[in-house]
């Protein structure tokens, strides 16, 4: 049997992921079956299972892609022009792929992924790996700020990165639950928290 070129394999995988995203956003994670994904992608069972073992595998791949794009958005900045850390929400929302894309539907998909990770140890483990990598990239950005005296250096950079990620998580929950959350207003509020005068406790 002739071996299919990598371009074809990549395109087929992309087709499956795009179909799954459409199903998950339209119907929710639990209400979507693998048969729904097959129908949306217009592919056979064998074609889909060649790439993914099941829904957990697909949803993990979607999350990995989106978070990889977040990490890449940090890496695109020149080392001499550090982005302000309170612009973190803007950087995240530049990612156009669900579940990080800026629509309420995509935010709800992200919350579904988190919920499913509570049930699926395999999915939880994969998301933990991806988030650890993202936290490492953001931690490097924080460390650069600390090195230049823009942030206190008495707290490990990865701890600061974890808090910033928690801010973004909270923003996504607001968008998922309330249907709209103003990224600019959120960033301005975060800026106020980060740049407010520090009180002398001595």
C-alpha positions in Angstrom: 0.0 0.0 0.0 1.3 3.4 -1.0 2.2 5.7 1.9 0.1 8.8 2.1 2.1 12.1 2.1 2.4 14.0 5.3 0.4 16.9 3.8 -2.5 14.6 3.3 -2.3 13.3 6.9 -2.1 16.7 8.4 -5.1 17.9 6.3 -7.2 15.0 7.4 -6.3 15.5 11.0 -7.2 19.2 10.6 -10.5 18.2 9.1 -11.4 16.0 12.1 -10.5 18.7 14.6 -12.4 21.4 12.9 -15.5 19.1 12.6 -15.2 18.2 16.3 -14.9 21.9 17.3 -18.1 22.7 15.4 -20.0 19.9 17.1 -18.7 20.7 20.6 -19.5 24.4 20.2 -23.0 23.7 18.7 -24.1 20.9 21.0 -21.7 20.7 23.9 -19.1 18.1 24.8 -21.3 15.5 26.4 -24.2 15.8 23.9 -21.7 15.2 21.0 -21.0 11.6 20.0 -18.3 10.3 17.9 -20.9 9.6 15.3 -21.7 13.3 15.2 -18.1 14.0 14.6 -17.9 11.4 11.8 -21.0 13.0 10.2 -19.7 16.5 10.5 -16.3 15.5 9.1 -17.9 13.3 6.4 -15.4 10.6 7.2 -15.5 6.9 8.0 -15.0 5.4 11.4 -11.6 4.0 10.4 -10.5 7.4 9.0 -11.1 9.1 12.3 -9.9 6.4 14.7 -6.6 6.3 12.7 -5.8 9.7 14.3 -7.8 9.8 17.6 -8.8 7.1 20.1 -12.0 9.0 21.1 -13.5 12.2 22.2 -11.0 12.7 25.1 -8.1 12.4 22.6 -9.8 15.0 20.3 -10.6 17.5 23.0 -7.0 17.2 24.4 -5.7 18.0 20.9 -7.9 21.0 20.6 -6.8 22.3 24.0 -3.1 21.6 23.2 -3.4 23.6 19.9 -5.0 26.6 21.5 -2.6 26.8 24.4 0.3 26.3 22.1 -0.9 29.3 20.2 -1.1 31.3 23.5 2.5 30.4 24.2 3.5 31.3 20.7 1.9 34.7 21.1 4.3 35.4 24.0 7.3 34.3 22.0 6.6 36.6 19.1 7.6 39.7 21.2 11.1 41.0 20.8 13.2 40.6 23.9 13.9 44.3 23.9 10.3 45.2 23.9 8.6 43.3 26.7 4.8 43.3 26.6 3.2 44.6 29.8 1.9 41.7 31.9 -1.5 43.3 32.2 -1.9 42.8 28.5 -2.0 39.1 29.0 -5.7 38.9 28.3 -5.2 40.7 25.0 -2.5 38.2 24.0 -4.7 35.3 24.9 -7.7 36.7 22.9 -5.5 37.1 19.8 -5.8 33.3 19.5 -8.6 32.6 17.0 -9.0 28.9 17.6 -11.5 27.5 20.1 -11.4 27.1 23.1 -9.4 30.3 23.5 -11.1 32.4 20.8 -13.0 35.4 21.9 -16.6 34.2 21.5 -18.9 33.1 24.4 -19.3 29.8 22.7 -15.6 29.1 22.7 -15.4 30.2 26.4 -18.1 27.7 27.2 -16.2 25.0 25.4 -13.2 25.8 27.5 -15.2 25.4 30.7 -16.5 22.1 29.4 -13.0 20.9 28.9 -12.1 21.8 32.5 -15.1 20.0 33.7 -14.4 16.9 31.6 -10.8 16.9 33.0 -12.3 16.3 36.5 -13.8 13.1 35.2 -11.0 11.9 32.9 -7.6 11.4 34.5 -6.0 11.0 31.1 -7.4 14.3 29.9 -6.4 15.9 33.1 -2.9 14.7 32.8 -2.6 16.0 29.2 -4.0 19.4 30.1 -1.6 19.5 33.1 1.4 19.0 30.8 0.2 21.7 28.4 -0.5 24.2 31.1 2.9 23.5 32.7 4.5 24.4 29.4 2.4 27.5 29.1 3.3 28.5 32.6 6.9 28.0 31.9 6.8 30.3 28.9 4.9 33.0 30.9 7.2 32.5 33.8 10.1 33.3 31.5 8.4 36.5 30.6 7.8 37.4 34.2 11.5 36.6 35.0 12.5 39.2 32.3 10.4 41.8 34.0 11.9 41.0 37.3 15.5 41.1 35.9 14.7 44.7 34.6 13.3 45.8 37.9 9.8 46.0 36.6 8.5 43.5 39.1 9.6 42.5 42.6 11.9 39.5 42.5 11.2 38.2 45.9 8.5 35.8 44.5 9.4 33.0 42.1 8.5 33.9 38.5 6.4 30.7 38.0 4.3 31.6 41.0 3.5 35.0 39.4 2.8 33.3 36.1 0.3 30.9 37.9 -1.6 33.9 39.3 -1.7 35.6 35.8 -3.1 32.4 34.3 -5.7 32.3 37.1 -6.8 35.9 36.0 -7.2 34.7 32.5 -9.1 31.6 33.6 -11.5 33.8 35.6 -12.0 36.0 32.6 -12.9 33.0 30.5 -15.5 31.9 33.1 -17.1 35.3 33.1 -17.4 35.2 29.3 -18.8 31.6 29.4 -21.4 32.3 32.1 -22.4 35.9 31.3 -22.0 35.7 27.6 -19.9 38.9 27.4 -16.8 40.1 29.1 -14.9 43.2 28.0 -11.3 42.3 27.5 -10.2 46.0 27.6 -12.0 46.7 30.8 -10.6 43.5 32.3 -7.1 44.5 31.3 -7.6 48.0 32.7 -8.7 46.6 36.0 -5.7 44.2 36.1 -3.4 47.1 35.3 -4.9 49.1 38.3 -4.3 46.1 40.6 -0.7 45.6 39.4 0.4 49.2 39.3 -1.3 50.7 42.3 0.9 52.3 45.0 2.5 49.8 47.4 1.9 50.6 51.0 4.9 50.6 53.3 4.2 48.1 56.1 7.3 49.1 58.2 
